[in-house]
Amino acid sequence: MTDTRTTAHHPLDKVVAITGAGSGIGRATALALAERGATVVLGARNADRVEQVAAGIRENGGRAVAVPTDVRRRADLVRLTDTAVSAFGRLDVLVNNAGIGPISPLEDLRVDEWDDMIDVNLRGVLHGIAAALPVFRRRRAGHLVTVASTAAYRTAPGQAVYAATKTAVRTVCEGLRQEVGDLRVTIVSPGFVHTDFVNAVADPDARAAMTARRDAIAMDPIAIADAIAYAIAQPDQIDVNEIVVRPTAQR
Ligand SMILES: NC(=O)c1ccc[n+]([C@@H]2O[C@H](COP(=O)([O-])OP(=O)(O)OC[C@H]3O[C@@H](n4cnc5c(N)ncnc54)[C@H](OP(=O)(O)O)[C@@H]3O)[C@@H](O)[C@H]2O)c1
């Protein structure tokens, strides 16, 4: 039985692909995993920004490569996972992190934003699963980590479509876990995290209110990066299925 828990003497020997790695939780996760010794393959749409994250890791002696990735495009996820295999010989973990939250009341009929959330938050995760599963199957090992949200457990006014996408993602991952006995499947659900996430909210008053609340109570993204690192670092026979991390002040 191999214990893959990481210590100063046992670095995290994993190749991890991360979507949405240019900022926020994805960036923090890339840095945290690289610091523990993992090799990271980083995807996001903004090529310069994600390359900066990878370059920073390499300058600190880590192994990282950036791959421009739009999770709405299935082929981009295939390229991300293929890059892990071609550059580093294997893919151990895919972190499905990319997500958007242009939240608004249903009555505002921001139908294009509803579509965007479905495309990125749900379809993007499905594209990640579709790209990673064949790679994992070949080695009979692999780990899918998906960043959902506390909205997957309880919605709130203005969050109906966002919460629906996150609830769906949680259901898909639980279904996947039940289907694939030999692969690990983890959902990490953050409460309010201090990132640029709120910038997508279109209504200026709602955005200002969310930004003020974020600045008052939100967690540093490191809290979520640490939770992801914990799940990944468990021994292969231990599958951490769900982690919920909220600011203490969040109801
Ligand atoms: N912040 C919170 O309070 C909070 C709470 C619960 C859950 N979450 C979840 O945490 C995850 C990360 O969010 P965050 O807070 O870190 O927000 P963020 O700072 O806005 O980061 C989102 C990342 O996703 C990327 N992204 C957006 N659309 C993409 C697409 N179509 N394809 C590939 N990458 C895309 C962005 O880069 P590009 O624009 O360059 O693509 C960015 O790197 C999301 O799934 C979100 O739902 C956040």
The ligand as an SDF file (V2000), in Angstrom:
LIG
                    3D

 48 52  0  0  0  0  0  0  0  0999 V2000
  -15.3180   33.1560   -5.5250 N   0  0  0  0  0  0  0  0  0  0  0  0
  -16.3100   32.5690   -4.8760 C   0  0  0  0  0  0  0  0  0  0  0  0
  -16.8970   33.1200   -3.9300 O   0  0  0  0  0  0  0  0  0  0  0  0
  -16.7140   31.1540   -5.2590 C   0  0  0  0  0  0  0  0  0  0  0  0
  -17.5900   30.4810   -4.3950 C   0  0  0  0  0  0  0  0  0  0  0  0
  -17.9930   29.2020   -4.7170 C   0  0  0  0  0  0  0  0  0  0  0  0
  -17.5060   28.5930   -5.8580 C   0  0  0  0  0  0  0  0  0  0  0  0
  -16.6570   29.2640   -6.6860 N   0  0  0  0  0  0  0  0  0  0  0  0
  -16.2040   28.5760   -7.8840 C   0  0  0  0  0  0  0  0  0  0  0  0
  -14.8000   28.5870   -7.9300 O   0  0  0  0  0  0  0  0  0  0  0  0
  -14.3690   28.4580   -9.2800 C   0  0  0  0  0  0  0  0  0  0  0  0
  -13.2700   29.4720   -9.5540 C   0  0  0  0  0  0  0  0  0  0  0  0
  -13.7880   30.7710   -9.3950 O   0  0  0  0  0  0  0  0  0  0  0  0
  -12.9460   31.9840   -8.7920 P   0  0  0  0  0  0  0  0  0  0  0  0
  -13.6820   32.4900   -7.6200 O   0  0  0  0  0  0  0  0  0  0  0  0
  -11.5250   31.6150   -8.6460 O   0  0  0  0  0  0  0  0  0  0  0  0
  -13.1740   33.0640   -9.9460 O   0  0  0  0  0  0  0  0  0  0  0  0
  -12.1440   33.8520  -10.9010 P   0  0  0  0  0  0  0  0  0  0  0  0
  -11.0770   34.5060  -10.1140 O   0  0  0  0  0  0  0  0  0  0  0  0
  -13.0330   34.6750  -11.7590 O   0  0  0  0  0  0  0  0  0  0  0  0
  -11.4660   32.6940  -11.7330 O   0  0  0  0  0  0  0  0  0  0  0  0
  -12.1400   31.9940  -12.7240 C   0  0  0  0  0  0  0  0  0  0  0  0
  -11.1400   31.4050  -13.6640 C   0  0  0  0  0  0  0  0  0  0  0  0
  -11.8460   30.6540  -14.6350 O   0  0  0  0  0  0  0  0  0  0  0  0
  -11.3820   31.0360  -15.9330 C   0  0  0  0  0  0  0  0  0  0  0  0
  -12.4590   30.8610  -16.8860 N   0  0  0  0  0  0  0  0  0  0  0  0
  -13.6190   31.5370  -17.0150 C   0  0  0  0  0  0  0  0  0  0  0  0
  -14.3120   31.0810  -18.0590 N   0  0  0  0  0  0  0  0  0  0  0  0
  -13.5630   30.0920  -18.6190 C   0  0  0  0  0  0  0  0  0  0  0  0
  -13.7150   29.2540  -19.7320 C   0  0  0  0  0  0  0  0  0  0  0  0
  -14.7960   29.3240  -20.5390 N   0  0  0  0  0  0  0  0  0  0  0  0
  -12.7380   28.3410  -20.0150 N   0  0  0  0  0  0  0  0  0  0  0  0
  -11.6380   28.2720  -19.2480 C   0  0  0  0  0  0  0  0  0  0  0  0
  -11.4300   29.0430  -18.1710 N   0  0  0  0  0  0  0  0  0  0  0  0
  -12.3890   29.9540  -17.8770 C   0  0  0  0  0  0  0  0  0  0  0  0
  -10.9000   32.4700  -15.7930 C   0  0  0  0  0  0  0  0  0  0  0  0
   -9.8580   32.8070  -16.7000 O   0  0  0  0  0  0  0  0  0  0  0  0
  -10.1060   33.2910  -18.2090 P   0  0  0  0  0  0  0  0  0  0  0  0
  -11.0740   34.4170  -18.1220 O   0  0  0  0  0  0  0  0  0  0  0  0
   -8.7430   33.6580  -18.6810 O   0  0  0  0  0  0  0  0  0  0  0  0
  -10.6350   32.1040  -18.9350 O   0  0  0  0  0  0  0  0  0  0  0  0
  -10.3080   32.4310  -14.3920 C   0  0  0  0  0  0  0  0  0  0  0  0
   -8.9680   31.9760  -14.4410 O   0  0  0  0  0  0  0  0  0  0  0  0
  -15.6160   28.6040  -10.1400 C   0  0  0  0  0  0  0  0  0  0  0  0
  -16.0490   27.3330  -10.5730 O   0  0  0  0  0  0  0  0  0  0  0  0
  -16.6420   29.2040   -9.1840 C   0  0  0  0  0  0  0  0  0  0  0  0
  -17.9560   28.8740   -9.5310 O   0  0  0  0  0  0  0  0  0  0  0  0
  -16.2530   30.5340   -6.4090 C   0  0  0  0  0  0  0  0  0  0  0  0
  1  2  1  0
  2  3  2  0
  2  4  1  0
  4  5  1  0
  4 48  2  0
  5  6  2  0
  6  7  1  0
  7  8  2  0
  8  9  1  0
  8 48  1  0
  9 10  1  0
  9 46  1  0
 10 11  1  0
 11 12  1  0
 11 44  1  0
 12 13  1  0
 13 14  1  0
 14 15  2  0
 14 16  1  0
 14 17  1  0
 17 18  1  0
 18 19  2  0
 18 20  1  0
 18 21  1  0
 21 22  1  0
 22 23  1  0
 23 24  1  0
 23 42  1  0
 24 25  1  0
 25 26  1  0
 25 36  1  0
 26 27  1  0
 26 35  1  0
 27 28  2  0
 28 29  1  0
 29 30  1  0
 29 35  2  0
 30 31  1  0
 30 32  2  0
 32 33  1  0
 33 34  2  0
 34 35  1  0
 36 37  1  0
 36 42  1  0
 37 38  1  0
 38 39  2  0
 38 40  1  0
 38 41  1  0
 42 43  1  0
 44 45  1  0
 44 46  1  0
 46 47  1  0
M  CHG  2   8   1  16  -1
M  END
$$$$
